[in-house]
Amino acid sequence: MPAPQAQLLAPHARALLFDPPADRDEALRRCALAPEDLALARQHRRSHNRLGFAVQLALVRDLGRPLRLDEELPDAVVEAVADQLGVEPAVFGLYARRDGTRREHAGEIAALLRLRPMRQADYRVSIRAAAACAAGTDRGEPIVRAVVADLKERRITVPPPALVERLALAGRALARRQSHRDLTRDLSGGQRALLEALLTERAEDGRTAHGWIGEAPEGPTLKNLTGIAARLAALRGIGLGDERRRAVHANRYAILAREARILPARELLRLAPERRRATLVAFTVERQAALTDLAVEMFDKLVGTARRTADRRHEENLLAQAKALAVVAHDHAALGRALLEARSAGGSLSDGIERALGWERLATSVEAAEGATGGGTEGDGIEEMIGRHATLRRAAAILFDTFRFHSHRADDPLLAAVALLGELHRGSRRKLGSRVPTAFLRRTWRRRVRAGPDGLDPRAYEVAVVVHLRDRLRAGDVWVEGSRAWRQFEDYLLPRAAFAALRAEGRLALALPDTAAAWLEGRGAVLREKLRAVLAAAKRGKLVDAALDEAGLRVAPIRREQRERAKVLSRRLYALVPRIRITDLLAEVNVWTGFAGRFTHFRTGEAPADLAALMAAILADATNLGLDRMAESSRGLTIHGLNLAIDRHVRPETYAAALATLVDAQHAHPFAAVWGPGVTSSSDGQFLARRQHPCGDLR
């Protein structure tokens, strides 16, 4: 069994699962006895025996075990059961003194409910129940719940918490080993060797292949794009597709993928062979997807940078040509006046041109105007964009040679153009020719592409394909095979067959109707009901600060003196609040509550050692500041340290545990009673009624 057993359950989770409820409302809910249970309790002589029997029966129904020796029950439990029996709670003190009676009643209840104590032969079944739950999670609470539920279903008395946690730990370990076997099943000897070589072979810079692939540069440059393509080629040589991750539960795979992203080669070498290979499989699959996303994002940024540069240069050219355009405008204004005068006088227009400018000067002015407006184009920076042809062509050559693109249209002309350019870049085609796909081009680009000497400008066409591909990728009309961020929208949805099966079985578990018509009808009914209520209130003159009559809706304005009084009150209230740095506030709250200890290490379960890095990472996440800017604005913190804190300690489950700690501390504060039981909330001025326990629905 793993040594750190206490790390499986947080203290509040352990109390919730194994201890009787201390809250009165919770005790009333969990200790409610059926009429037949109360009838059995009333068969015993004396009120304290009846109460003790009923309390034990309630504990067995709720926690799966009877009253323990010398156990002190919360008053809420005793009072809840006593109210149902109609006896005084104080008599329970007499029952607790007699251990023999307690044991007799426990045996009677066990015989009544056909319960038996747990034996060593039952351990294996409980471990399998824990493993079935742990296939989809590493969190201790649901795994322990699965063990307890299995024991109750088999009518076995729930043993002490330490044993249940050990069984849950064994089940989680079994689930982990099974996921490792499933993920590495059917690997060939060559694939295993290539996976192991990631940890032993060295790249040109001296790093292991694993380190070289895992630390791909992210700056949008051609050199980095080439490096990503080389890393992808190395990973694709192993021959592991994205479909392999479906061999295990998605949540279990996500845990493996997280370890694969964090663990360096030296730590992977210390893992057991089966676990090491499974982690390397997850690393290979995930890095292929991550590098694909990074490459397409880099291509997007390169094209975006080229477009911004082209737009800036176009604007600079227009500013530089301002003088020439002013002369052209002056000449053309003079020409226009002369032509109008000649027309009104009935004279020759040709003579008017001769008098105003002269034919040579007019030709010079027209040439200057054409040069200033980009030679007849619409002046949107296309020429400057074509001037970036060399850079864009090299980026496109890498992209077209490395990735496959797909579209909703089977005969998409853009993808035909991409395939055509791919052949040209690979050398299997010498030139484009005059018959190329152009249906995807926008009007301004089509006119410019057809402006070449033979009816096609190859440079303009290549740039146009790159620009349109980038726009279509952003729109989601085109997606990349093997990508997660640039994939088709249907991949985010349930497969149609799975959705139909769940719908037929009634297992969609949606909080809304499964058809748009039913949803719209329901919302329409709510809207009509609200409108009728507003109309009724308007007829009675009961609308708050508003009136609705034949003239329409009139809202009472906020008086200026009211605004001023509100501002004065706001300043007074803010003056009462001490000014404090948010980092100091986080540290102080941690001293009060110890919430930072809930951000445990993903593998060892230990509390974070670098609290400053953890607090900075949480603050960057909460404010959307980003780790880079947080590292730049913090003393003694590096981007590497912040990334380690995020990867090792910040997960949805640690966030939930830390939030639960904060909520517990808030509820324990005397001032919390002023705000009621915590079943409603006002967030951003909106009233929200909570349907769950106040601690259960916080995210």
Secondary structure, DSSP 8 states (H G I E B T S, - for coil): --S-GGGSS-HHHHHHHHS---SHHHHHHHT---HHHHHHHHTSSSHHHHHHHHHHHHHHHHHSS---TT----HHHHHHHHHHHTS-GGGHHHHHT-HHHHHHHHHHHHHHTT-B---GGGHHHHHHHHHHHHTT---HHHHHHHHHHHHHHTTB----HHHHHHHHHHHHHHHHHHHHHHHHTT--HHHHHHHHHHHH-B-TTSSBHHHHHHT---S--HHHHHHHHHHHHHHHTT---GGGGGGS-HHHHHHHHHHHHH--HHHHTTS-HHHHHHHHHHHHHHHHHHHHHHHHHHHHHHHHHHHHHHHHHHHHHHHHTHHHHHHHHHHHHHHHHHHHHHHHHT--HHHHHHHHT-HHHHHHHHHHHHHHTTTTS-SSSHHHHHTTHHHHHHHHHHHHHH--EEESSTT-HHHHHHHHHHHHHHTS-S---S----TTS-HHHHHHHTTSTTS--HHHHHHHHHHHHHHHHHHTSEEETT-STT--GGGGS--HHHHHHHHHHT----SS-SSHHHHHHHHHHHHHHHHHHHHHHHHTT--TTEEEETTEEEE----HHHHHHHHHHHHHHHHHS----HHHHHHHHHHHH-GGGGS--TTT----S-HHHHHHHHHHHHHT--HHHHHHTSTT--HHHHHHHHHHH--HHHHHHHHHHHHHHHHHSGGGGGG-SS-EEEETTEEEE-SS-TTTS--
